[in-house]
Amino acid sequence: MNPVEGSIIRRLFYACETIKKEMFKPLIAAVAAAPLFAASAFAGPYVNVEANASYPDGEYTTATTDLHIGYAGATEDGKLAYYGQVGPGFVHTDSDDETETEISGKVGLTVAASESVDIYGEIAGITGEDSSGDDIVDFSGKLGVTYNF
């Protein structure tokens, strides 16, 4: 039976399968590759506003909103992309319902290991106080691999 003959459901299913096969893979590849190309396409200064909230066990505890100024760039061959940003971080905690202003920032790299594999990493930090009231800097990091289809 010809896939475009038959019931409307069969025709819709065939259309969806065709769209998925023909369009979905390139879309995923484009989205996955965007961070590497974005750095070279938009080399220079930028502003980044980012909000992160924590809900352990489904209960809100903290939220941090960063307002950063940064710089991004890449090597001429596009094999290395980098960025760095810094600015105030507004930290709200549910326990005392107050917002503290801290200094936060992050730096990151993306390395094109091959035509289809990128390795990326980021180190972020934010000022604060430990339980005894001493000033500290909390660091976090991430490392990952992206495979482009």
N, CA, C and O atoms as CSV, one atom per row, in Angstrom:
chain,resi,resn,atom,element,x,y,z
A,1,MET,N,N,0.840,-1.192,0.000
A,1,MET,CA,C,0.000,0.000,0.000
A,1,MET,C,C,0.878,1.246,0.000
A,1,MET,O,O,1.851,1.327,0.750
A,2,ASN,N,N,0.543,2.184,-0.816
A,2,ASN,CA,C,1.224,3.457,-0.889
A,2,ASN,C,C,0.999,4.199,0.437
A,2,ASN,O,O,-0.141,4.283,0.892
A,3,PRO,N,N,2.069,4.746,1.080
A,3,PRO,CA,C,1.917,5.380,2.394
A,3,PRO,C,C,0.981,6.582,2.406
A,3,PRO,O,O,0.452,6.930,3.461
A,4,VAL,N,N,0.765,7.217,1.275
A,4,VAL,CA,C,-0.135,8.367,1.271
A,4,VAL,C,C,-1.572,7.962,1.014
A,4,VAL,O,O,-2.464,8.810,1.038
A,5,GLU,N,N,-1.816,6.680,0.769
A,5,GLU,CA,C,-3.179,6.190,0.640
A,5,GLU,C,C,-3.646,5.694,1.999
A,5,GLU,O,O,-2.826,5.500,2.897
A,6,GLY,N,N,-4.909,5.493,2.162
A,6,GLY,CA,C,-5.433,4.934,3.402
A,6,GLY,C,C,-5.986,6.009,4.309
A,6,GLY,O,O,-6.343,7.101,3.866
A,7,SER,N,N,-6.049,5.682,5.593
A,7,SER,CA,C,-6.694,6.559,6.561
A,7,SER,C,C,-5.887,7.830,6.807
A,7,SER,O,O,-4.695,7.907,6.509
A,8,ILE,N,N,-6.560,8.796,7.348
A,8,ILE,CA,C,-5.902,10.059,7.705
A,8,ILE,C,C,-4.826,9.804,8.746
A,8,ILE,O,O,-3.757,10.412,8.686
A,9,ILE,N,N,-5.079,8.936,9.681
A,9,ILE,CA,C,-4.098,8.630,10.726
A,9,ILE,C,C,-2.837,8.051,10.110
A,9,ILE,O,O,-1.730,8.431,10.490
A,10,ARG,N,N,-2.994,7.127,9.152
A,10,ARG,CA,C,-1.838,6.536,8.485
A,10,ARG,C,C,-1.048,7.619,7.746
A,10,ARG,O,O,0.183,7.617,7.787
A,11,ARG,N,N,-1.740,8.543,7.070
A,11,ARG,CA,C,-1.060,9.616,6.349
A,11,ARG,C,C,-0.342,10.558,7.304
A,11,ARG,O,O,0.778,10.987,7.025
A,12,LEU,N,N,-0.978,10.884,8.435
A,12,LEU,CA,C,-0.322,11.739,9.427
A,12,LEU,C,C,0.908,11.054,10.012
A,12,LEU,O,O,1.951,11.684,10.183
A,13,PHE,N,N,0.784,9.767,10.317
A,13,PHE,CA,C,1.910,9.018,10.856
A,13,PHE,C,C,3.066,9.027,9.861
A,13,PHE,O,O,4.211,9.263,10.246
A,14,TYR,N,N,2.776,8.772,8.581
A,14,TYR,CA,C,3.807,8.783,7.556
A,14,TYR,C,C,4.456,10.171,7.457
A,14,TYR,O,O,5.678,10.275,7.345
A,15,ALA,N,N,3.657,11.216,7.496
A,15,ALA,CA,C,4.192,12.580,7.420
A,15,ALA,C,C,5.103,12.874,8.610
A,15,ALA,O,O,6.179,13.449,8.446
A,16,CYS,N,N,4.670,12.479,9.807
A,16,CYS,CA,C,5.479,12.703,11.015
A,16,CYS,C,C,6.795,11.947,10.936
A,16,CYS,O,O,7.842,12.489,11.289
A,17,GLU,N,N,6.755,10.710,10.480
A,17,GLU,CA,C,7.974,9.918,10.338
A,17,GLU,C,C,8.917,10.557,9.325
A,17,GLU,O,O,10.127,10.605,9.548
A,18,THR,N,N,8.376,11.040,8.228
A,18,THR,CA,C,9.194,11.685,7.204
A,18,THR,C,C,9.835,12.947,7.758
A,18,THR,O,O,11.026,13.177,7.548
A,19,ILE,N,N,9.069,13.759,8.455
A,19,ILE,CA,C,9.601,14.983,9.053
A,19,ILE,C,C,10.704,14.645,10.040
A,19,ILE,O,O,11.758,15.281,10.047
A,20,LYS,N,N,10.460,13.646,10.871
A,20,LYS,CA,C,11.443,13.253,11.877
A,20,LYS,C,C,12.741,12.814,11.208
A,20,LYS,O,O,13.824,13.223,11.626
A,21,LYS,N,N,12.637,11.985,10.176
A,21,LYS,CA,C,13.829,11.476,9.504
A,21,LYS,C,C,14.570,12.563,8.743
A,21,LYS,O,O,15.799,12.617,8.775
A,22,GLU,N,N,13.841,13.417,8.069
A,22,GLU,CA,C,14.453,14.398,7.180
A,22,GLU,C,C,14.870,15.692,7.878
A,22,GLU,O,O,15.806,16.356,7.433
A,23,MET,N,N,14.195,16.053,8.952
A,23,MET,CA,C,14.448,17.351,9.553
A,23,MET,C,C,14.988,17.282,10.972
A,23,MET,O,O,15.730,18.175,11.381
A,24,PHE,N,N,14.646,16.265,11.725
A,24,PHE,CA,C,14.968,16.247,13.137
A,24,PHE,C,C,16.465,16.076,13.377
A,24,PHE,O,O,17.026,16.777,14.219
A,25,LYS,N,N,17.128,15.168,12.666
A,25,LYS,CA,C,18.564,14.972,12.858
A,25,LYS,C,C,19.362,16.234,12.562
A,25,LYS,O,O,20.213,16.603,13.372
A,26,PRO,N,N,19.129,16.918,11.436
A,26,PRO,CA,C,19.871,18.160,11.207
A,26,PRO,C,C,19.568,19.232,12.255
A,26,PRO,O,O,20.446,20.021,12.607
A,27,LEU,N,N,18.331,19.265,12.754
A,27,LEU,CA,C,17.977,20.235,13.790
A,27,LEU,C,C,18.759,19.964,15.067
A,27,LEU,O,O,19.294,20.889,15.678
A,28,ILE,N,N,18.828,18.694,15.474
A,28,ILE,CA,C,19.593,18.325,16.675
A,28,ILE,C,C,21.055,18.698,16.473
A,28,ILE,O,O,21.678,19.260,17.374
A,29,ALA,N,N,21.603,18.398,15.320
A,29,ALA,CA,C,23.005,18.707,15.045
A,29,ALA,C,C,23.258,20.213,15.106
A,29,ALA,O,O,24.270,20.648,15.656
A,30,ALA,N,N,22.363,20.998,14.554
A,30,ALA,CA,C,22.523,22.452,14.571
A,30,ALA,C,C,22.468,23.005,15.990
A,30,ALA,O,O,23.268,23.867,16.356
A,31,VAL,N,N,21.531,22.514,16.785
A,31,VAL,CA,C,21.420,22.975,18.170
A,31,VAL,C,C,22.646,22.560,18.974
A,31,VAL,O,O,23.162,23.350,19.765
A,32,ALA,N,N,23.116,21.332,18.780
A,32,ALA,CA,C,24.286,20.854,19.512
A,32,ALA,C,C,25.546,21.635,19.133
A,32,ALA,O,O,26.404,21.878,19.982
A,33,ALA,N,N,25.656,22.019,17.888
A,33,ALA,CA,C,26.850,22.734,17.426
A,33,ALA,C,C,26.788,24.228,17.709
A,33,ALA,O,O,27.814,24.903,17.624
A,34,ALA,N,N,25.644,24.754,18.035
A,34,ALA,CA,C,25.473,26.199,18.212
A,34,ALA,C,C,26.444,26.824,19.205
A,34,ALA,O,O,26.970,27.898,18.911
A,35,PRO,N,N,26.719,26.218,20.373
A,35,PRO,CA,C,27.639,26.882,21.307
A,35,PRO,C,C,29.018,27.134,20.722
A,35,PRO,O,O,29.612,28.180,20.982
A,36,LEU,N,N,29.540,26.201,19.938
A,36,LEU,CA,C,30.859,26.402,19.355
A,36,LEU,C,C,30.844,27.529,18.341
A,36,LEU,O,O,31.747,28.366,18.335
A,37,PHE,N,N,29.832,27.566,17.480
A,37,PHE,CA,C,29.765,28.598,16.456
A,37,PHE,C,C,29.338,29.936,17.032
A,37,PHE,O,O,29.722,30.980,16.504
A,38,ALA,N,N,28.558,29.932,18.096
A,38,ALA,CA,C,28.103,31.187,18.689
A,38,ALA,C,C,29.277,31.994,19.208
A,38,ALA,O,O,29.282,33.221,19.100
A,39,ALA,N,N,30.273,31.322,19.771
A,39,ALA,CA,C,31.419,32.035,20.310
A,39,ALA,C,C,32.175,32.769,19.203
A,39,ALA,O,O,32.590,33.912,19.392
A,40,SER,N,N,32.358,32.124,18.056
A,40,SER,CA,C,33.097,32.787,16.992
A,40,SER,C,C,32.234,33.804,16.259
A,40,SER,O,O,32.746,34.824,15.797
A,41,ALA,N,N,30.946,33.548,16.146
A,41,ALA,CA,C,30.065,34.470,15.436
A,41,ALA,C,C,29.843,35.745,16.237
A,41,ALA,O,O,29.649,36.810,15.652
A,42,PHE,N,N,29.867,35.659,17.552
A,42,PHE,CA,C,29.606,36.807,18.392
A,42,PHE,C,C,30.817,37.157,19.244
A,42,PHE,O,O,30.664,37.524,20.409
A,43,ALA,N,N,32.014,37.051,18.686
A,43,ALA,CA,C,33.226,37.364,19.434
A,43,ALA,C,C,33.165,38.795,19.930
A,43,ALA,O,O,32.825,39.714,19.184
A,44,GLY,N,N,33.499,38.969,21.190
A,44,GLY,CA,C,33.512,40.293,21.771
A,44,GLY,C,C,32.728,40.327,23.066
A,44,GLY,O,O,32.401,39.282,23.628
A,45,PRO,N,N,32.426,41.521,23.541
A,45,PRO,CA,C,31.736,41.658,24.827
A,45,PRO,C,C,30.259,41.260,24.737
A,45,PRO,O,O,29.647,41.338,23.672
A,46,TYR,N,N,29.707,40.838,25.863
A,46,TYR,CA,C,28.297,40.474,25.940
A,46,TYR,C,C,27.796,40.672,27.372
A,46,TYR,O,O,28.587,40.854,28.297
A,47,VAL,N,N,26.495,40.635,27.537
A,47,VAL,CA,C,25.842,40.678,28.847
A,47,VAL,C,C,25.073,39.372,29.009
A,47,VAL,O,O,24.404,38.921,28.079
A,48,ASN,N,N,25.167,38.769,30.185
A,48,ASN,CA,C,24.462,37.512,30.455
A,48,ASN,C,C,23.698,37.641,31.767
A,48,ASN,O,O,24.286,37.950,32.803
A,49,VAL,N,N,22.407,37.409,31.726
A,49,VAL,CA,C,21.580,37.363,32.939
A,49,VAL,C,C,21.116,35.925,33.077
A,49,VAL,O,O,20.522,35.365,32.155
A,50,GLU,N,N,21.392,35.323,34.242
A,50,GLU,CA,C,21.069,33.914,34.454
A,50,GLU,C,C,20.509,33.723,35.854
A,50,GLU,O,O,21.052,34.246,36.827
A,51,ALA,N,N,19.423,32.974,35.948
A,51,ALA,CA,C,18.811,32.673,37.249
A,51,ALA,C,C,18.845,31.171,37.477
A,51,ALA,O,O,18.490,30.391,36.594
A,52,ASN,N,N,19.275,30.772,38.664
A,52,ASN,CA,C,19.321,29.367,39.056
A,52,ASN,C,C,18.631,29.226,40.406
A,52,ASN,O,O,18.887,30.013,41.319
A,53,ALA,N,N,17.774,28.249,40.538
A,53,ALA,CA,C,17.062,28.008,41.795
A,53,ALA,C,C,17.300,26.572,42.240
A,53,ALA,O,O,17.536,25.687,41.417
A,54,SER,N,N,17.236,26.351,43.534
A,54,SER,CA,C,17.443,25.031,44.107
A,54,SER,C,C,16.180,24.564,44.811
A,54,SER,O,O,15.607,25.284,45.628
A,55,TYR,N,N,15.750,23.343,44.482
A,55,TYR,CA,C,14.540,22.746,45.048
A,55,TYR,C,C,14.826,21.329,45.549
A,55,TYR,O,O,14.256,20.377,45.017
A,56,PRO,N,N,15.697,21.157,46.561
A,56,PRO,CA,C,15.922,19.789,47.046
A,56,PRO,C,C,14.641,19.225,47.661
A,56,PRO,O,O,13.943,19.916,48.404
A,57,ASP,N,N,14.344,17.984,47.350
A,57,ASP,CA,C,13.123,17.310,47.832
A,57,ASP,C,C,11.859,18.075,47.458
A,57,ASP,O,O,10.839,17.949,48.135
A,58,GLY,N,N,11.913,18.870,46.382
A,58,GLY,CA,C,10.735,19.584,45.906
A,58,GLY,C,C,10.418,20.864,46.659
A,58,GLY,O,O,9.389,21.488,46.402
A,59,GLU,N,N,11.282,21.268,47.582
A,59,GLU,CA,C,11.058,22.487,48.363
A,59,GLU,C,C,12.085,23.549,47.985
A,59,GLU,O,O,13.282,23.265,47.940
A,60,TYR,N,N,11.627,24.768,47.713
A,60,TYR,CA,C,12.520,25.875,47.376
A,60,TYR,C,C,13.426,26.198,48.547
A,60,TYR,O,O,12.969,26.302,49.685
A,61,THR,N,N,14.746,26.362,48.261
A,61,THR,CA,C,15.674,26.776,49.318
A,61,THR,C,C,16.420,28.055,48.951
A,61,THR,O,O,16.483,28.984,49.756
A,62,THR,N,N,16.991,28.112,47.737
A,62,THR,CA,C,17.769,29.283,47.341
A,62,THR,C,C,17.596,29.580,45.852
A,62,THR,O,O,17.212,28.721,45.059
A,63,ALA,N,N,17.893,30.820,45.513
A,63,ALA,CA,C,17.937,31.229,44.105
A,63,ALA,C,C,19.059,32.240,43.949
A,63,ALA,O,O,19.248,33.109,44.800
A,64,THR,N,N,19.798,32.123,42.858
A,64,THR,CA,C,20.863,33.066,42.550
A,64,THR,C,C,20.617,33.625,41.156
A,64,THR,O,O,20.406,32.878,40.201
A,65,THR,N,N,20.646,34.946,41.054
A,65,THR,CA,C,20.509,35.606,39.759
A,65,THR,C,C,21.803,36.358,39.491
A,65,THR,O,O,22.182,37.252,40.247
A,66,ASP,N,N,22.480,35.984,38.400
A,66,ASP,CA,C,23.733,36.629,38.018
A,66,ASP,C,C,23.474,37.669,36.941
A,66,ASP,O,O,22.692,37.444,36.017
A,67,LEU,N,N,24.136,38.802,37.071
A,67,LEU,CA,C,24.101,39.859,36.061
A,67,LEU,C,C,25.542,40.106,35.653
A,67,LEU,O,O,26.255,40.870,36.303
A,68,HIS,N,N,25.973,39.454,34.572
A,68,HIS,CA,C,27.380,39.442,34.193
A,68,HIS,C,C,27.663,40.222,32.921
A,68,HIS,O,O,26.829,40.336,32.024
A,69,ILE,N,N,28.877,40.753,32.886
A,69,ILE,CA,C,29.459,41.305,31.667
A,69,ILE,C,C,30.595,40.369,31.308
A,69,ILE,O,O,31.383,39.984,32.173
A,70,GLY,N,N,30.687,39.998,30.033
A,70,GLY,CA,C,31.697,39.027,29.648
A,70,GLY,C,C,32.311,39.305,28.308
A,70,GLY,O,O,31.966,40.262,27.614
A,71,TYR,N,N,33.243,38.429,27.964
A,71,TYR,CA,C,33.901,38.486,26.670
A,71,TYR,C,C,34.028,37.061,26.152
A,71,TYR,O,O,34.418,36.159,26.894
A,72,ALA,N,N,33.701,36.857,24.885
A,72,ALA,CA,C,33.822,35.549,24.248
A,72,ALA,C,C,34.605,35.692,22.960
A,72,ALA,O,O,34.582,36.741,22.317
A,73,GLY,N,N,35.293,34.637,22.595
A,73,GLY,CA,C,36.046,34.655,21.355
A,73,GLY,C,C,36.414,33.246,20.943
A,73,GLY,O,O,36.030,32.269,21.587
A,74,ALA,N,N,37.165,33.160,19.860
A,74,ALA,CA,C,37.612,31.868,19.348
A,74,ALA,C,C,38.880,32.079,18.542
A,74,ALA,O,O,39.162,33.180,18.069
A,75,THR,N,N,39.634,31.007,18.395
A,75,THR,CA,C,40.809,31.065,17.542
A,75,THR,C,C,40.362,31.165,16.089
A,75,THR,O,O,39.220,30.841,15.763
A,76,GLU,N,N,41.259,31.611,15.222
A,76,GLU,CA,C,40.900,31.794,13.812
A,76,GLU,C,C,40.443,30.502,13.154
A,76,GLU,O,O,39.563,30.519,12.294
A,77,ASP,N,N,41.035,29.382,13.553
A,77,ASP,CA,C,40.656,28.106,12.946
A,77,ASP,C,C,39.383,27.527,13.556
A,77,ASP,O,O,38.881,26.511,13.076
A,78,GLY,N,N,38.847,28.162,14.615
A,78,GLY,CA,C,37.600,27.721,15.234
A,78,GLY,C,C,37.730,26.489,16.103
A,78,GLY,O,O,36.719,25.938,16.536
A,79,LYS,N,N,38.947,26.041,16.370
A,79,LYS,CA,C,39.123,24.821,17.176
A,79,LYS,C,C,39.064,25.079,18.676
A,79,LYS,O,O,38.930,24.142,19.463
A,80,LEU,N,N,39.164,26.332,19.071
A,80,LEU,CA,C,39.098,26.674,20.487
A,80,LEU,C,C,38.207,27.897,20.648
A,80,LEU,O,O,38.454,28.940,20.043
A,81,ALA,N,N,37.172,27.763,21.465
A,81,ALA,CA,C,36.301,28.892,21.802
A,81,ALA,C,C,36.416,29.113,23.308
A,81,ALA,O,O,36.592,28.159,24.065
A,82,TYR,N,N,36.317,30.357,23.739
A,82,TYR,CA,C,36.497,30.674,25.149
A,82,TYR,C,C,35.572,31.812,25.558
A,82,TYR,O,O,35.102,32.583,24.722
A,83,TYR,N,N,35.323,31.900,26.861
A,83,TYR,CA,C,34.560,33.023,27.391
A,83,TYR,C,C,34.910,33.232,28.856
A,83,TYR,O,O,35.393,32.322,29.530
A,84,GLY,N,N,34.665,34.421,29.331
A,84,GLY,CA,C,34.815,34.775,30.737
A,84,GLY,C,C,33.814,35.858,31.063
A,84,GLY,O,O,33.573,36.751,30.251
A,85,GLN,N,N,33.229,35.786,32.248
A,85,GLN,CA,C,32.238,36.792,32.638
A,85,GLN,C,C,32.266,36.985,34.147
A,85,GLN,O,O,32.610,36.075,34.901
A,86,VAL,N,N,31.895,38.198,34.573
A,86,VAL,CA,C,31.898,38.527,36.003
A,86,VAL,C,C,30.845,39.600,36.272
A,86,VAL,O,O,30.498,40.383,35.387
A,87,GLY,N,N,30.348,39.623,37.497
A,87,GLY,CA,C,29.366,40.630,37.891
A,87,GLY,C,C,28.720,40.268,39.211
A,87,GLY,O,O,29.138,39.322,39.878
A,88,PRO,N,N,27.709,41.017,39.584
A,88,PRO,CA,C,27.033,40.725,40.848
A,88,PRO,C,C,26.176,39.466,40.744
A,88,PRO,O,O,25.601,39.162,39.698
A,89,GLY,N,N,26.112,38.752,41.850
A,89,GLY,CA,C,25.224,37.604,41.976
A,89,GLY,C,C,24.288,37.883,43.146
A,89,GLY,O,O,24.746,38.080,44.271
A,90,PHE,N,N,23.005,37.900,42.896
A,90,PHE,CA,C,22.006,38.187,43.933
A,90,PHE,C,C,21.480,36.856,44.455
A,90,PHE,O,O,20.801,36.117,43.742
A,91,VAL,N,N,21.810,36.560,45.732
A,91,VAL,CA,C,21.490,35.265,46.319
A,91,VAL,C,C,20.347,35.419,47.307
A,91,VAL,O,O,20.473,36.127,48.307
A,92,HIS,N,N,19.232,34.757,47.027
A,92,HIS,CA,C,18.067,34.775,47.919
A,92,HIS,C,C,17.947,33.419,48.598
A,92,HIS,O,O,18.019,32.377,47.946
A,93,THR,N,N,17.762,33.445,49.920
A,93,THR,CA,C,17.548,32.196,50.652
A,93,THR,C,C,16.179,32.223,51.300
A,93,THR,O,O,15.741,33.242,51.834
A,94,ASP,N,N,15.519,31.086,51.241
A,94,ASP,CA,C,14.177,30.983,51.809
A,94,ASP,C,C,14.215,31.008,53.331
A,94,ASP,O,O,13.272,31.493,53.956
A,95,SER,N,N,15.286,30.496,53.944
A,95,SER,CA,C,15.343,30.378,55.406
A,95,SER,C,C,15.249,31.730,56.106
A,95,SER,O,O,14.588,31.838,57.139
A,96,ASP,N,N,15.901,32.769,55.563
A,96,ASP,CA,C,15.805,34.092,56.197
A,96,ASP,C,C,15.111,35.115,55.294
A,96,ASP,O,O,14.981,36.282,55.667
A,97,ASP,N,N,14.666,34.685,54.109
A,97,ASP,CA,C,13.945,35.533,53.162
A,97,ASP,C,C,14.683,36.844,52.897
A,97,ASP,O,O,14.071,37.909,52.818
A,98,GLU,N,N,16.017,36.749,52.760
A,98,GLU,CA,C,16.833,37.918,52.433
A,98,GLU,C,C,17.603,37.664,51.152
A,98,GLU,O,O,17.814,36.518,50.754
A,99,THR,N,N,18.023,38.750,50.512
A,99,THR,CA,C,18.844,38.654,49.315
A,99,THR,C,C,20.180,39.330,49.582
A,99,THR,O,O,20.231,40.503,49.953
A,100,GLU,N,N,21.253,38.585,49.392
A,100,GLU,CA,C,22.612,39.102,49.547
A,100,GLU,C,C,23.203,39.342,48.172
A,100,GLU,O,O,22.930,38.591,47.236
A,101,THR,N,N,24.013,40.387,48.044
A,101,THR,CA,C,24.717,40.645,46.795
A,101,THR,C,C,26.146,40.164,46.935
A,101,THR,O,O,26.877,40.606,47.821
A,102,GLU,N,N,26.538,39.259,46.057
A,102,GLU,CA,C,27.877,38.687,46.050
A,102,GLU,C,C,28.525,38.992,44.713
A,102,GLU,O,O,27.894,39.578,43.834
A,103,ILE,N,N,29.781,38.596,44.553
A,103,ILE,CA,C,30.479,38.711,43.273
A,103,ILE,C,C,30.583,37.305,42.696
A,103,ILE,O,O,31.028,36.377,43.372
A,104,SER,N,N,30.168,37.157,41.438
A,104,SER,CA,C,30.221,35.842,40.802
A,104,SER,C,C,30.847,35.964,39.421
A,104,SER,O,O,30.905,37.045,38.836
A,105,GLY,N,N,31.307,34.843,38.922
A,105,GLY,CA,C,31.901,34.830,37.601
A,105,GLY,C,C,32.132,33.418,37.121
A,105,GLY,O,O,31.996,32.460,37.882
A,106,LYS,N,N,32.481,33.294,35.855
A,106,LYS,CA,C,32.794,31.989,35.281
A,106,LYS,C,C,33.672,32.152,34.064
A,106,LYS,O,O,33.642,33.178,33.384
A,107,VAL,N,N,34.459,31.114,33.797
A,107,VAL,CA,C,35.279,31.032,32.600
A,107,VAL,C,C,35.045,29.669,31.975
A,107,VAL,O,O,34.788,28.692,32.677
A,108,GLY,N,N,35.136,29.604,30.648
A,108,GLY,CA,C,34.910,28.333,29.983
A,108,GLY,C,C,35.649,28.226,28.672
A,108,GLY,O,O,36.039,29.225,28.067
A,109,LEU,N,N,35.834,26.975,28.241
A,109,LEU,CA,C,36.498,26.653,26.983
A,109,LEU,C,C,35.725,25.563,26.263
A,109,LEU,O,O,35.101,24.705,26.888
A,110,THR,N,N,35.775,25.610,24.945
A,110,THR,CA,C,35.298,24.505,24.111
A,110,THR,C,C,36.400,24.202,23.119
A,110,THR,O,O,36.882,25.090,22.416
A,111,VAL,N,N,36.800,22.922,23.067
A,111,VAL,CA,C,37.848,22.484,22.161
A,111,VAL,C,C,37.240,21.520,21.159
A,111,VAL,O,O,36.578,20.555,21.541
A,112,ALA,N,N,37.463,21.779,19.876
A,112,ALA,CA,C,37.002,20.866,18.827
A,112,ALA,C,C,38.014,19.730,18.729
A,112,ALA,O,O,39.085,19.890,18.145
A,113,ALA,N,N,37.664,18.578,19.309
A,113,ALA,CA,C,38.563,17.420,19.303
A,113,ALA,C,C,38.599,16.760,17.928
A,113,ALA,O,O,39.622,16.204,17.528
A,114,SER,N,N,37.502,16.822,17.218
A,114,SER,CA,C,37.417,16.313,15.851
A,114,SER,C,C,36.313,17.086,15.150
A,114,SER,O,O,35.769,18.044,15.699
A,115,GLU,N,N,35.988,16.670,13.951
A,115,GLU,CA,C,34.940,17.364,13.210
A,115,GLU,C,C,33.577,17.233,13.885
A,115,GLU,O,O,32.725,18.106,13.723
A,116,SER,N,N,33.360,16.151,14.641
A,116,SER,CA,C,32.054,15.928,15.250
A,116,SER,C,C,32.076,15.865,16.772
A,116,SER,O,O,31.029,15.644,17.381
A,117,VAL,N,N,33.232,16.052,17.410
A,117,VAL,CA,C,33.317,15.944,18.872
A,117,VAL,C,C,33.918,17.218,19.452
A,117,VAL,O,O,34.996,17.650,19.043
A,118,ASP,N,N,33.211,17.815,20.407
A,118,ASP,CA,C,33.691,18.972,21.154
A,118,ASP,C,C,33.820,18.588,22.625
A,118,ASP,O,O,32.986,17.862,23.166
A,119,ILE,N,N,34.868,19.080,23.255
A,119,ILE,CA,C,35.062,18.895,24.692
A,119,ILE,C,C,34.950,20.281,25.316
A,119,ILE,O,O,35.589,21.227,24.856
A,120,TYR,N,N,34.139,20.399,26.361
A,120,TYR,CA,C,33.957,21.708,26.971
A,120,TYR,C,C,34.136,21.625,28.484
A,120,TYR,O,O,33.980,20.565,29.089
A,121,GLY,N,N,34.467,22.764,29.075
A,121,GLY,CA,C,34.618,22.851,30.516
A,121,GLY,C,C,34.318,24.260,30.997
A,121,GLY,O,O,34.458,25.236,30.260
A,122,GLU,N,N,33.905,24.338,32.248
A,122,GLU,CA,C,33.583,25.638,32.845
A,122,GLU,C,C,33.925,25.603,34.319
A,122,GLU,O,O,33.690,24.600,34.994
A,123,ILE,N,N,34.480,26.698,34.822
A,123,ILE,CA,C,34.704,26.890,36.255
A,123,ILE,C,C,33.965,28.156,36.655
A,123,ILE,O,O,34.135,29.204,36.033
A,124,ALA,N,N,33.143,28.056,37.696
A,124,ALA,CA,C,32.365,29.202,38.186
A,124,ALA,C,C,32.670,29.411,39.664
A,124,ALA,O,O,33.008,28.470,40.382
A,125,GLY,N,N,32.546,30.650,40.102
A,125,GLY,CA,C,32.768,30.961,41.511
A,125,GLY,C,C,31.859,32.082,41.962
A,125,GLY,O,O,31.427,32.918,41.168
A,126,ILE,N,N,31.574,32.081,43.273
A,126,ILE,CA,C,30.761,33.144,43.871
A,126,ILE,C,C,31.245,33.362,45.301
A,126,ILE,O,O,31.548,32.409,46.019
A,127,THR,N,N,31.312,34.628,45.703
A,127,THR,CA,C,31.720,34.934,47.077
A,127,THR,C,C,30.592,34.584,48.033
A,127,THR,O,O,29.452,34.379,47.618
A,128,GLY,N,N,30.919,34.520,49.306
A,128,GLY,CA,C,29.919,34.215,50.329
A,128,GLY,C,C,30.562,34.107,51.697
A,128,GLY,O,O,31.692,34.551,51.904
A,129,GLU,N,N,29.838,33.514,52.624
A,129,GLU,CA,C,30.343,33.288,53.975
A,129,GLU,C,C,30.127,31.829,54.343
A,129,GLU,O,O,29.131,31.218,53.955
A,130,ASP,N,N,31.085,31.271,55.107
A,130,ASP,CA,C,30.872,29.916,55.591
A,130,ASP,C,C,30.067,29.972,56.888
A,130,ASP,O,O,29.652,31.052,57.308
A,131,SER,N,N,29.845,28.844,57.517
A,131,SER,CA,C,28.994,28.775,58.710
A,131,SER,C,C,29.551,29.561,59.884
A,131,SER,O,O,28.796,29.938,60.781
A,132,SER,N,N,30.875,29.823,59.903
A,132,SER,CA,C,31.456,30.600,61.003
A,132,SER,C,C,31.521,32.092,60.693
A,132,SER,O,O,31.994,32.873,61.519
A,133,GLY,N,N,31.049,32.501,59.505
A,133,GLY,CA,C,31.024,33.915,59.149
A,133,GLY,C,C,32.243,34.384,58.383
A,133,GLY,O,O,32.349,35.570,58.069
A,134,ASP,N,N,33.183,33.474,58.069
A,134,ASP,CA,C,34.378,33.840,57.309
A,134,ASP,C,C,34.031,33.986,55.830
A,134,ASP,O,O,33.201,33.253,55.292
A,135,ASP,N,N,34.693,34.960,55.182
A,135,ASP,CA,C,34.490,35.147,53.747
A,135,ASP,C,C,35.131,33.997,52.981
A,135,ASP,O,O,36.255,33.594,53.283
A,136,ILE,N,N,34.420,33.470,51.993
A,136,ILE,CA,C,34.913,32.366,51.175
A,136,ILE,C,C,34.511,32.596,49.720
A,136,ILE,O,O,33.725,33.493,49.412
A,137,VAL,N,N,35.055,31.785,48.847
A,137,VAL,CA,C,34.612,31.723,47.455
A,137,VAL,C,C,34.234,30.278,47.189
A,137,VAL,O,O,35.064,29.377,47.314
A,138,ASP,N,N,32.979,30.059,46.822
A,138,ASP,CA,C,32.509,28.721,46.452
A,138,ASP,C,C,32.757,28.535,44.961
A,138,ASP,O,O,32.337,29.352,44.141
A,139,PHE,N,N,33.445,27.446,44.625
A,139,PHE,CA,C,33.718,27.127,43.226
A,139,PHE,C,C,32.906,25.915,42.803
A,139,PHE,O,O,32.590,25.046,43.615
A,140,SER,N,N,32.569,25.871,41.509
A,140,SER,CA,C,31.953,24.698,40.921
A,140,SER,C,C,32.513,24.551,39.513
A,140,SER,O,O,33.104,25.484,38.968
A,141,GLY,N,N,32.327,23.400,38.944
A,141,GLY,CA,C,32.846,23.190,37.606
A,141,GLY,C,C,32.044,22.155,36.859
A,141,GLY,O,O,31.280,21.389,37.447
A,142,LYS,N,N,32.227,22.143,35.561
A,142,LYS,CA,C,31.608,21.110,34.740
A,142,LYS,C,C,32.530,20.788,33.579
A,142,LYS,O,O,33.301,21.627,33.114
A,143,LEU,N,N,32.429,19.567,33.133
A,143,LEU,CA,C,33.221,19.072,32.033
A,143,LEU,C,C,32.330,18.171,31.211
A,143,LEU,O,O,31.590,17.363,31.772
A,144,GLY,N,N,32.379,18.286,29.902
A,144,GLY,CA,C,31.496,17.467,29.079
A,144,GLY,C,C,31.998,17.275,27.665
A,144,GLY,O,O,32.958,17.907,27.226
A,145,VAL,N,N,31.325,16.393,26.975
A,145,VAL,CA,C,31.616,16.082,25.581
A,145,VAL,C,C,30.331,16.205,24.791
A,145,VAL,O,O,29.285,15.710,25.210
A,146,THR,N,N,30.412,16.869,23.640
A,146,THR,CA,C,29.261,17.001,22.747
A,146,THR,C,C,29.595,16.287,21.449
A,146,THR,O,O,30.644,16.523,20.850
A,147,TYR,N,N,28.701,15.415,21.022
A,147,TYR,CA,C,28.862,14.729,19.739
A,147,TYR,C,C,27.858,15.313,18.756
A,147,TYR,O,O,26.654,15.295,19.011
A,148,ASN,N,N,28.347,15.830,17.639
A,148,ASN,CA,C,27.504,16.450,16.617
A,148,ASN,C,C,27.238,15.441,15.491
A,148,ASN,O,O,28.176,14.866,14.939
A,149,PHE,N,N,25.963,15.230,15.153
A,149,PHE,CA,C,25.587,14.293,14.097
A,149,PHE,C,C,25.783,14.898,12.731
A,149,PHE,O,O,25.514,14.245,11.723
